[in-house]
């Protein structure tokens, strides 16, 4: 038999994995695995993560602070062979980086995806083909987000540009597993179900006020939502909201 990928910590490279590989070659006269991948160690606030130090990093705790996609984005931003230092400050910085992808997604709301931009796709795949260099691949994503926003600033009604941006965003989701959520829902993280029900009631009240052309009341409701740190946007798909 031969497996495709054998993984483990970088401390197992020698002698453990070399011993495994040698035994397989001697016993079976073939390689144990096509690819060997060795990940770096995890540290927490620049200290080695260990039970004895009581500084273990738990996913369940991180998910109380950020959406799951933000944690995924944070973890894949470093090369798998590099030592990874976990800190909440860096986690929040990663979320802000992901925020930019979702803000771009909101700018092409309602646009059907066209064809992914070839050079962007090639740059991402080339980086990932180079020993799964996710950090380099995400640098290409950052460049795309910036150039896409610059393009929309110059020509906000360019449907062809928006369709290509939408296609690039779909490609990012397929490859990295981020950006799949609705752009507004993503920014609703941390809002409880009770708060969402209250927001919906206020939006319904505002919609009725606008229908009755009572715009002063509609503005009052908008200000009330702003006081709750809720921003609203009237779109072709209806009134959307997010937490500021």
C-alpha positions in Angstrom: 0.0 0.0 0.0 1.0 3.6 -0.4 -0.9 6.6 1.1 -1.0 10.0 -0.5 -0.2 12.2 2.5 1.5 11.5 5.8 1.4 14.3 8.3 2.7 15.1 11.8 4.6 17.5 14.0 7.9 18.8 12.9 9.5 17.0 15.9 8.6 13.7 14.3 10.6 14.2 11.1 13.6 12.5 12.7 13.9 9.8 13.8 10.2 8.7 14.0 9.0 9.3 10.4 12.4 8.5 8.8 12.2 5.2 10.7 8.7 4.6 9.5 9.7 5.3 5.9 12.8 3.0 6.2 10.8 0.1 7.6 8.2 0.4 4.8 10.9 0.4 2.1 12.6 -2.6 3.6 9.4 -4.6 4.2 7.3 -3.7 1.2 9.9 -2.4 -1.3 7.9 0.8 -1.8 7.4 4.2 -0.3 5.0 4.7 2.6 3.6 8.0 1.4 3.9 10.3 -1.7 4.0 13.5 0.4 5.3 14.1 4.0 4.0 17.2 5.7 5.3 18.4 9.1 3.5 21.2 10.9 5.1 23.7 13.3 4.4 24.0 17.0 1.6 26.1 18.5 2.4 28.8 21.0 0.0 30.9 23.0 1.2 34.5 23.6 4.7 33.5 22.7 4.8 30.6 25.2 4.7 26.9 24.3 1.2 25.5 24.6 1.0 22.8 27.2 -1.3 21.3 29.8 1.2 22.0 32.5 1.2 25.7 31.8 -2.6 25.8 31.6 -2.5 27.9 28.4 -4.2 25.6 26.0 -6.1 27.2 23.1 -9.6 26.0 22.6 -11.6 26.5 19.5 -14.9 26.8 21.5 -13.4 29.8 23.3 -12.2 31.6 20.2 -15.7 31.2 18.6 -17.1 33.3 21.4 -15.2 36.2 20.1 -15.3 35.8 16.3 -17.2 33.9 13.6 -15.9 30.5 12.7 -14.7 31.7 9.3 -12.5 34.3 11.0 -10.8 31.6 13.0 -10.3 29.5 9.9 -8.9 32.6 8.1 -6.5 33.2 11.0 -5.2 29.7 11.1 -4.6 29.3 7.3 -2.8 32.6 7.1 0.4 31.1 8.3 2.4 28.5 6.5 1.7 25.0 7.9 5.4 24.4 8.6 5.9 27.7 10.5 5.5 27.8 14.3 2.1 29.4 15.0 1.7 31.9 17.9 -1.9 32.3 18.9 -3.1 35.5 20.4 -6.5 37.2 20.6 -4.9 40.4 19.2 -3.8 38.6 16.0 -7.2 36.8 15.8 -9.0 40.1 15.8 -6.6 41.4 13.2 -7.3 38.4 11.0 -11.0 39.1 11.4 -10.5 42.7 10.2 -8.7 41.2 7.2 -11.7 38.9 6.4 -14.0 41.9 7.0 -12.6 43.5 3.9 -13.6 40.4 1.8 -17.2 40.7 3.1 -17.4 44.4 2.6 -16.4 43.8 -1.0 -19.0 41.1 -1.3 -21.6 43.6 -0.2 -20.6 45.9 -3.0 -21.5 43.3 -5.6 -24.7 42.2 -3.9 -27.2 40.7 -6.3 -24.7 40.4 -9.1 -24.4 37.0 -10.9 -20.8 35.7 -11.0 -19.1 35.9 -14.4 -15.6 34.4 -15.1 -12.8 34.4 -12.6 -9.9 36.6 -13.5 -7.2 34.3 -14.9 -4.2 36.0 -13.5 -5.7 36.1 -10.0 -6.7 32.5 -10.1 -3.2 31.5 -11.4 -1.4 33.4 -8.7 -3.4 31.7 -6.0 -3.0 28.2 -7.4 0.7 28.8 -8.0 1.3 29.8 -4.4 -0.7 26.8 -3.1 1.3 24.5 -5.4 4.5 25.7 -3.8 4.4 23.5 -0.6 0.8 24.8 0.2 2.0 28.4 0.7 -1.3 29.7 2.1 0.3 33.0 3.3 1.5 33.8 -0.2 -1.8 32.8 -1.7 -3.7 35.1 0.7 -1.4 38.0 -0.2 -2.8 37.6 -3.7 -6.3 37.8 -2.2 -5.4 41.0 -0.4 -4.2 42.5 -3.6 -7.4 41.5 -5.4 -9.6 43.0 -2.7 -7.7 46.3 -2.9 -7.7 46.5 -6.7 -11.4 45.5 -6.9 -12.4 48.3 -4.5 -10.3 50.7 -6.4 -12.0 49.6 -9.6 -15.5 50.0 -8.1 -14.6 53.4 -6.7 -13.7 54.6 -10.2 -16.6 52.9 -12.0 -19.3 51.8 -9.5 -21.8 50.8 -12.2 -19.5 48.6 -14.2 -21.5 45.3 -14.3 -18.8 43.4 -16.1 -16.3 44.3 -13.4 -18.8 43.4 -10.6 -19.5 40.0 -12.3 -15.8 39.2 -12.4 -15.4 40.3 -8.8 -18.3 38.0 -7.8 -16.6 35.1 -9.6 -13.3 35.8 -7.9 -15.1 35.8 -4.5 -16.7 32.5 -5.3 -13.2 31.1 -6.2 -11.9 32.3 -2.8 -14.7 30.5 -1.0 -14.1 27.3 -2.9 -10.4 27.3 -2.2 -10.1 28.7 1.3 -13.5 28.0 2.8 -14.2 31.6 3.7 -16.6 34.2 2.3 -19.5 31.8 2.0 -21.8 33.7 4.3 -24.3 36.5 3.4 -22.4 39.8 3.5 -24.8 41.3 6.0 -25.3 38.2 8.1 -21.6 38.0 8.7 -21.6 41.4 10.3 -24.5 40.4 12.6 -22.2 38.2 14.7 -22.7 38.6 18.4 -26.3 39.8 18.1 -28.6 37.6 20.2 -31.9 36.1 18.9 -33.8 38.5 21.1 -32.0 41.5 19.8 -32.6 40.3 16.2 -36.3 40.0 16.9 -36.3 43.6 18.2 -34.4 44.8 15.2 -36.8 43.1 12.8 -39.8 44.7 14.6 -38.2 48.1 14.2 -37.5 47.5 10.6 -41.0 46.4 10.0 -42.3 49.5 11.7 -40.0 51.6 9.6 -41.1 49.9 6.4 -44.7 50.7 7.3 -43.8 54.3 8.1 -42.2 54.7 4.7 -45.2 53.1 3.0 -47.4 55.8 4.7 -44.8 58.4 3.6 -44.2 59.2 7.3 -40.5 59.8 6.6 -39.8 61.6 9.9 -40.9 58.5 11.8 -38.8 56.4 9.5 -35.8 58.6 10.3 -36.5 58.4 14.0 -36.4 54.6 13.8 -33.1 54.7 11.9 -31.7 56.8 14.7 -33.0 54.4 17.3 -31.2 51.6 15.5 -28.0 53.6 15.3 -28.2 54.1 19.0 -28.2 50.3 19.3 -25.1 50.2 17.1 -27.1 48.9 14.2 -26.6 50.3 10.7 -29.2 49.8 8.0 -29.0 49.9 4.2 -31.9 50.0 1.8 -31.2 47.7 -1.2 -33.0 46.2 -4.1 -33.2 43.0 -2.0 -34.8 44.9 0.9 -33.5 46.6 4.0 -30.3 45.0 5.3 -28.7 45.6 8.7 -25.4 44.9 10.4 -23.8 45.6 13.8 -21.4 48.5 13.7 
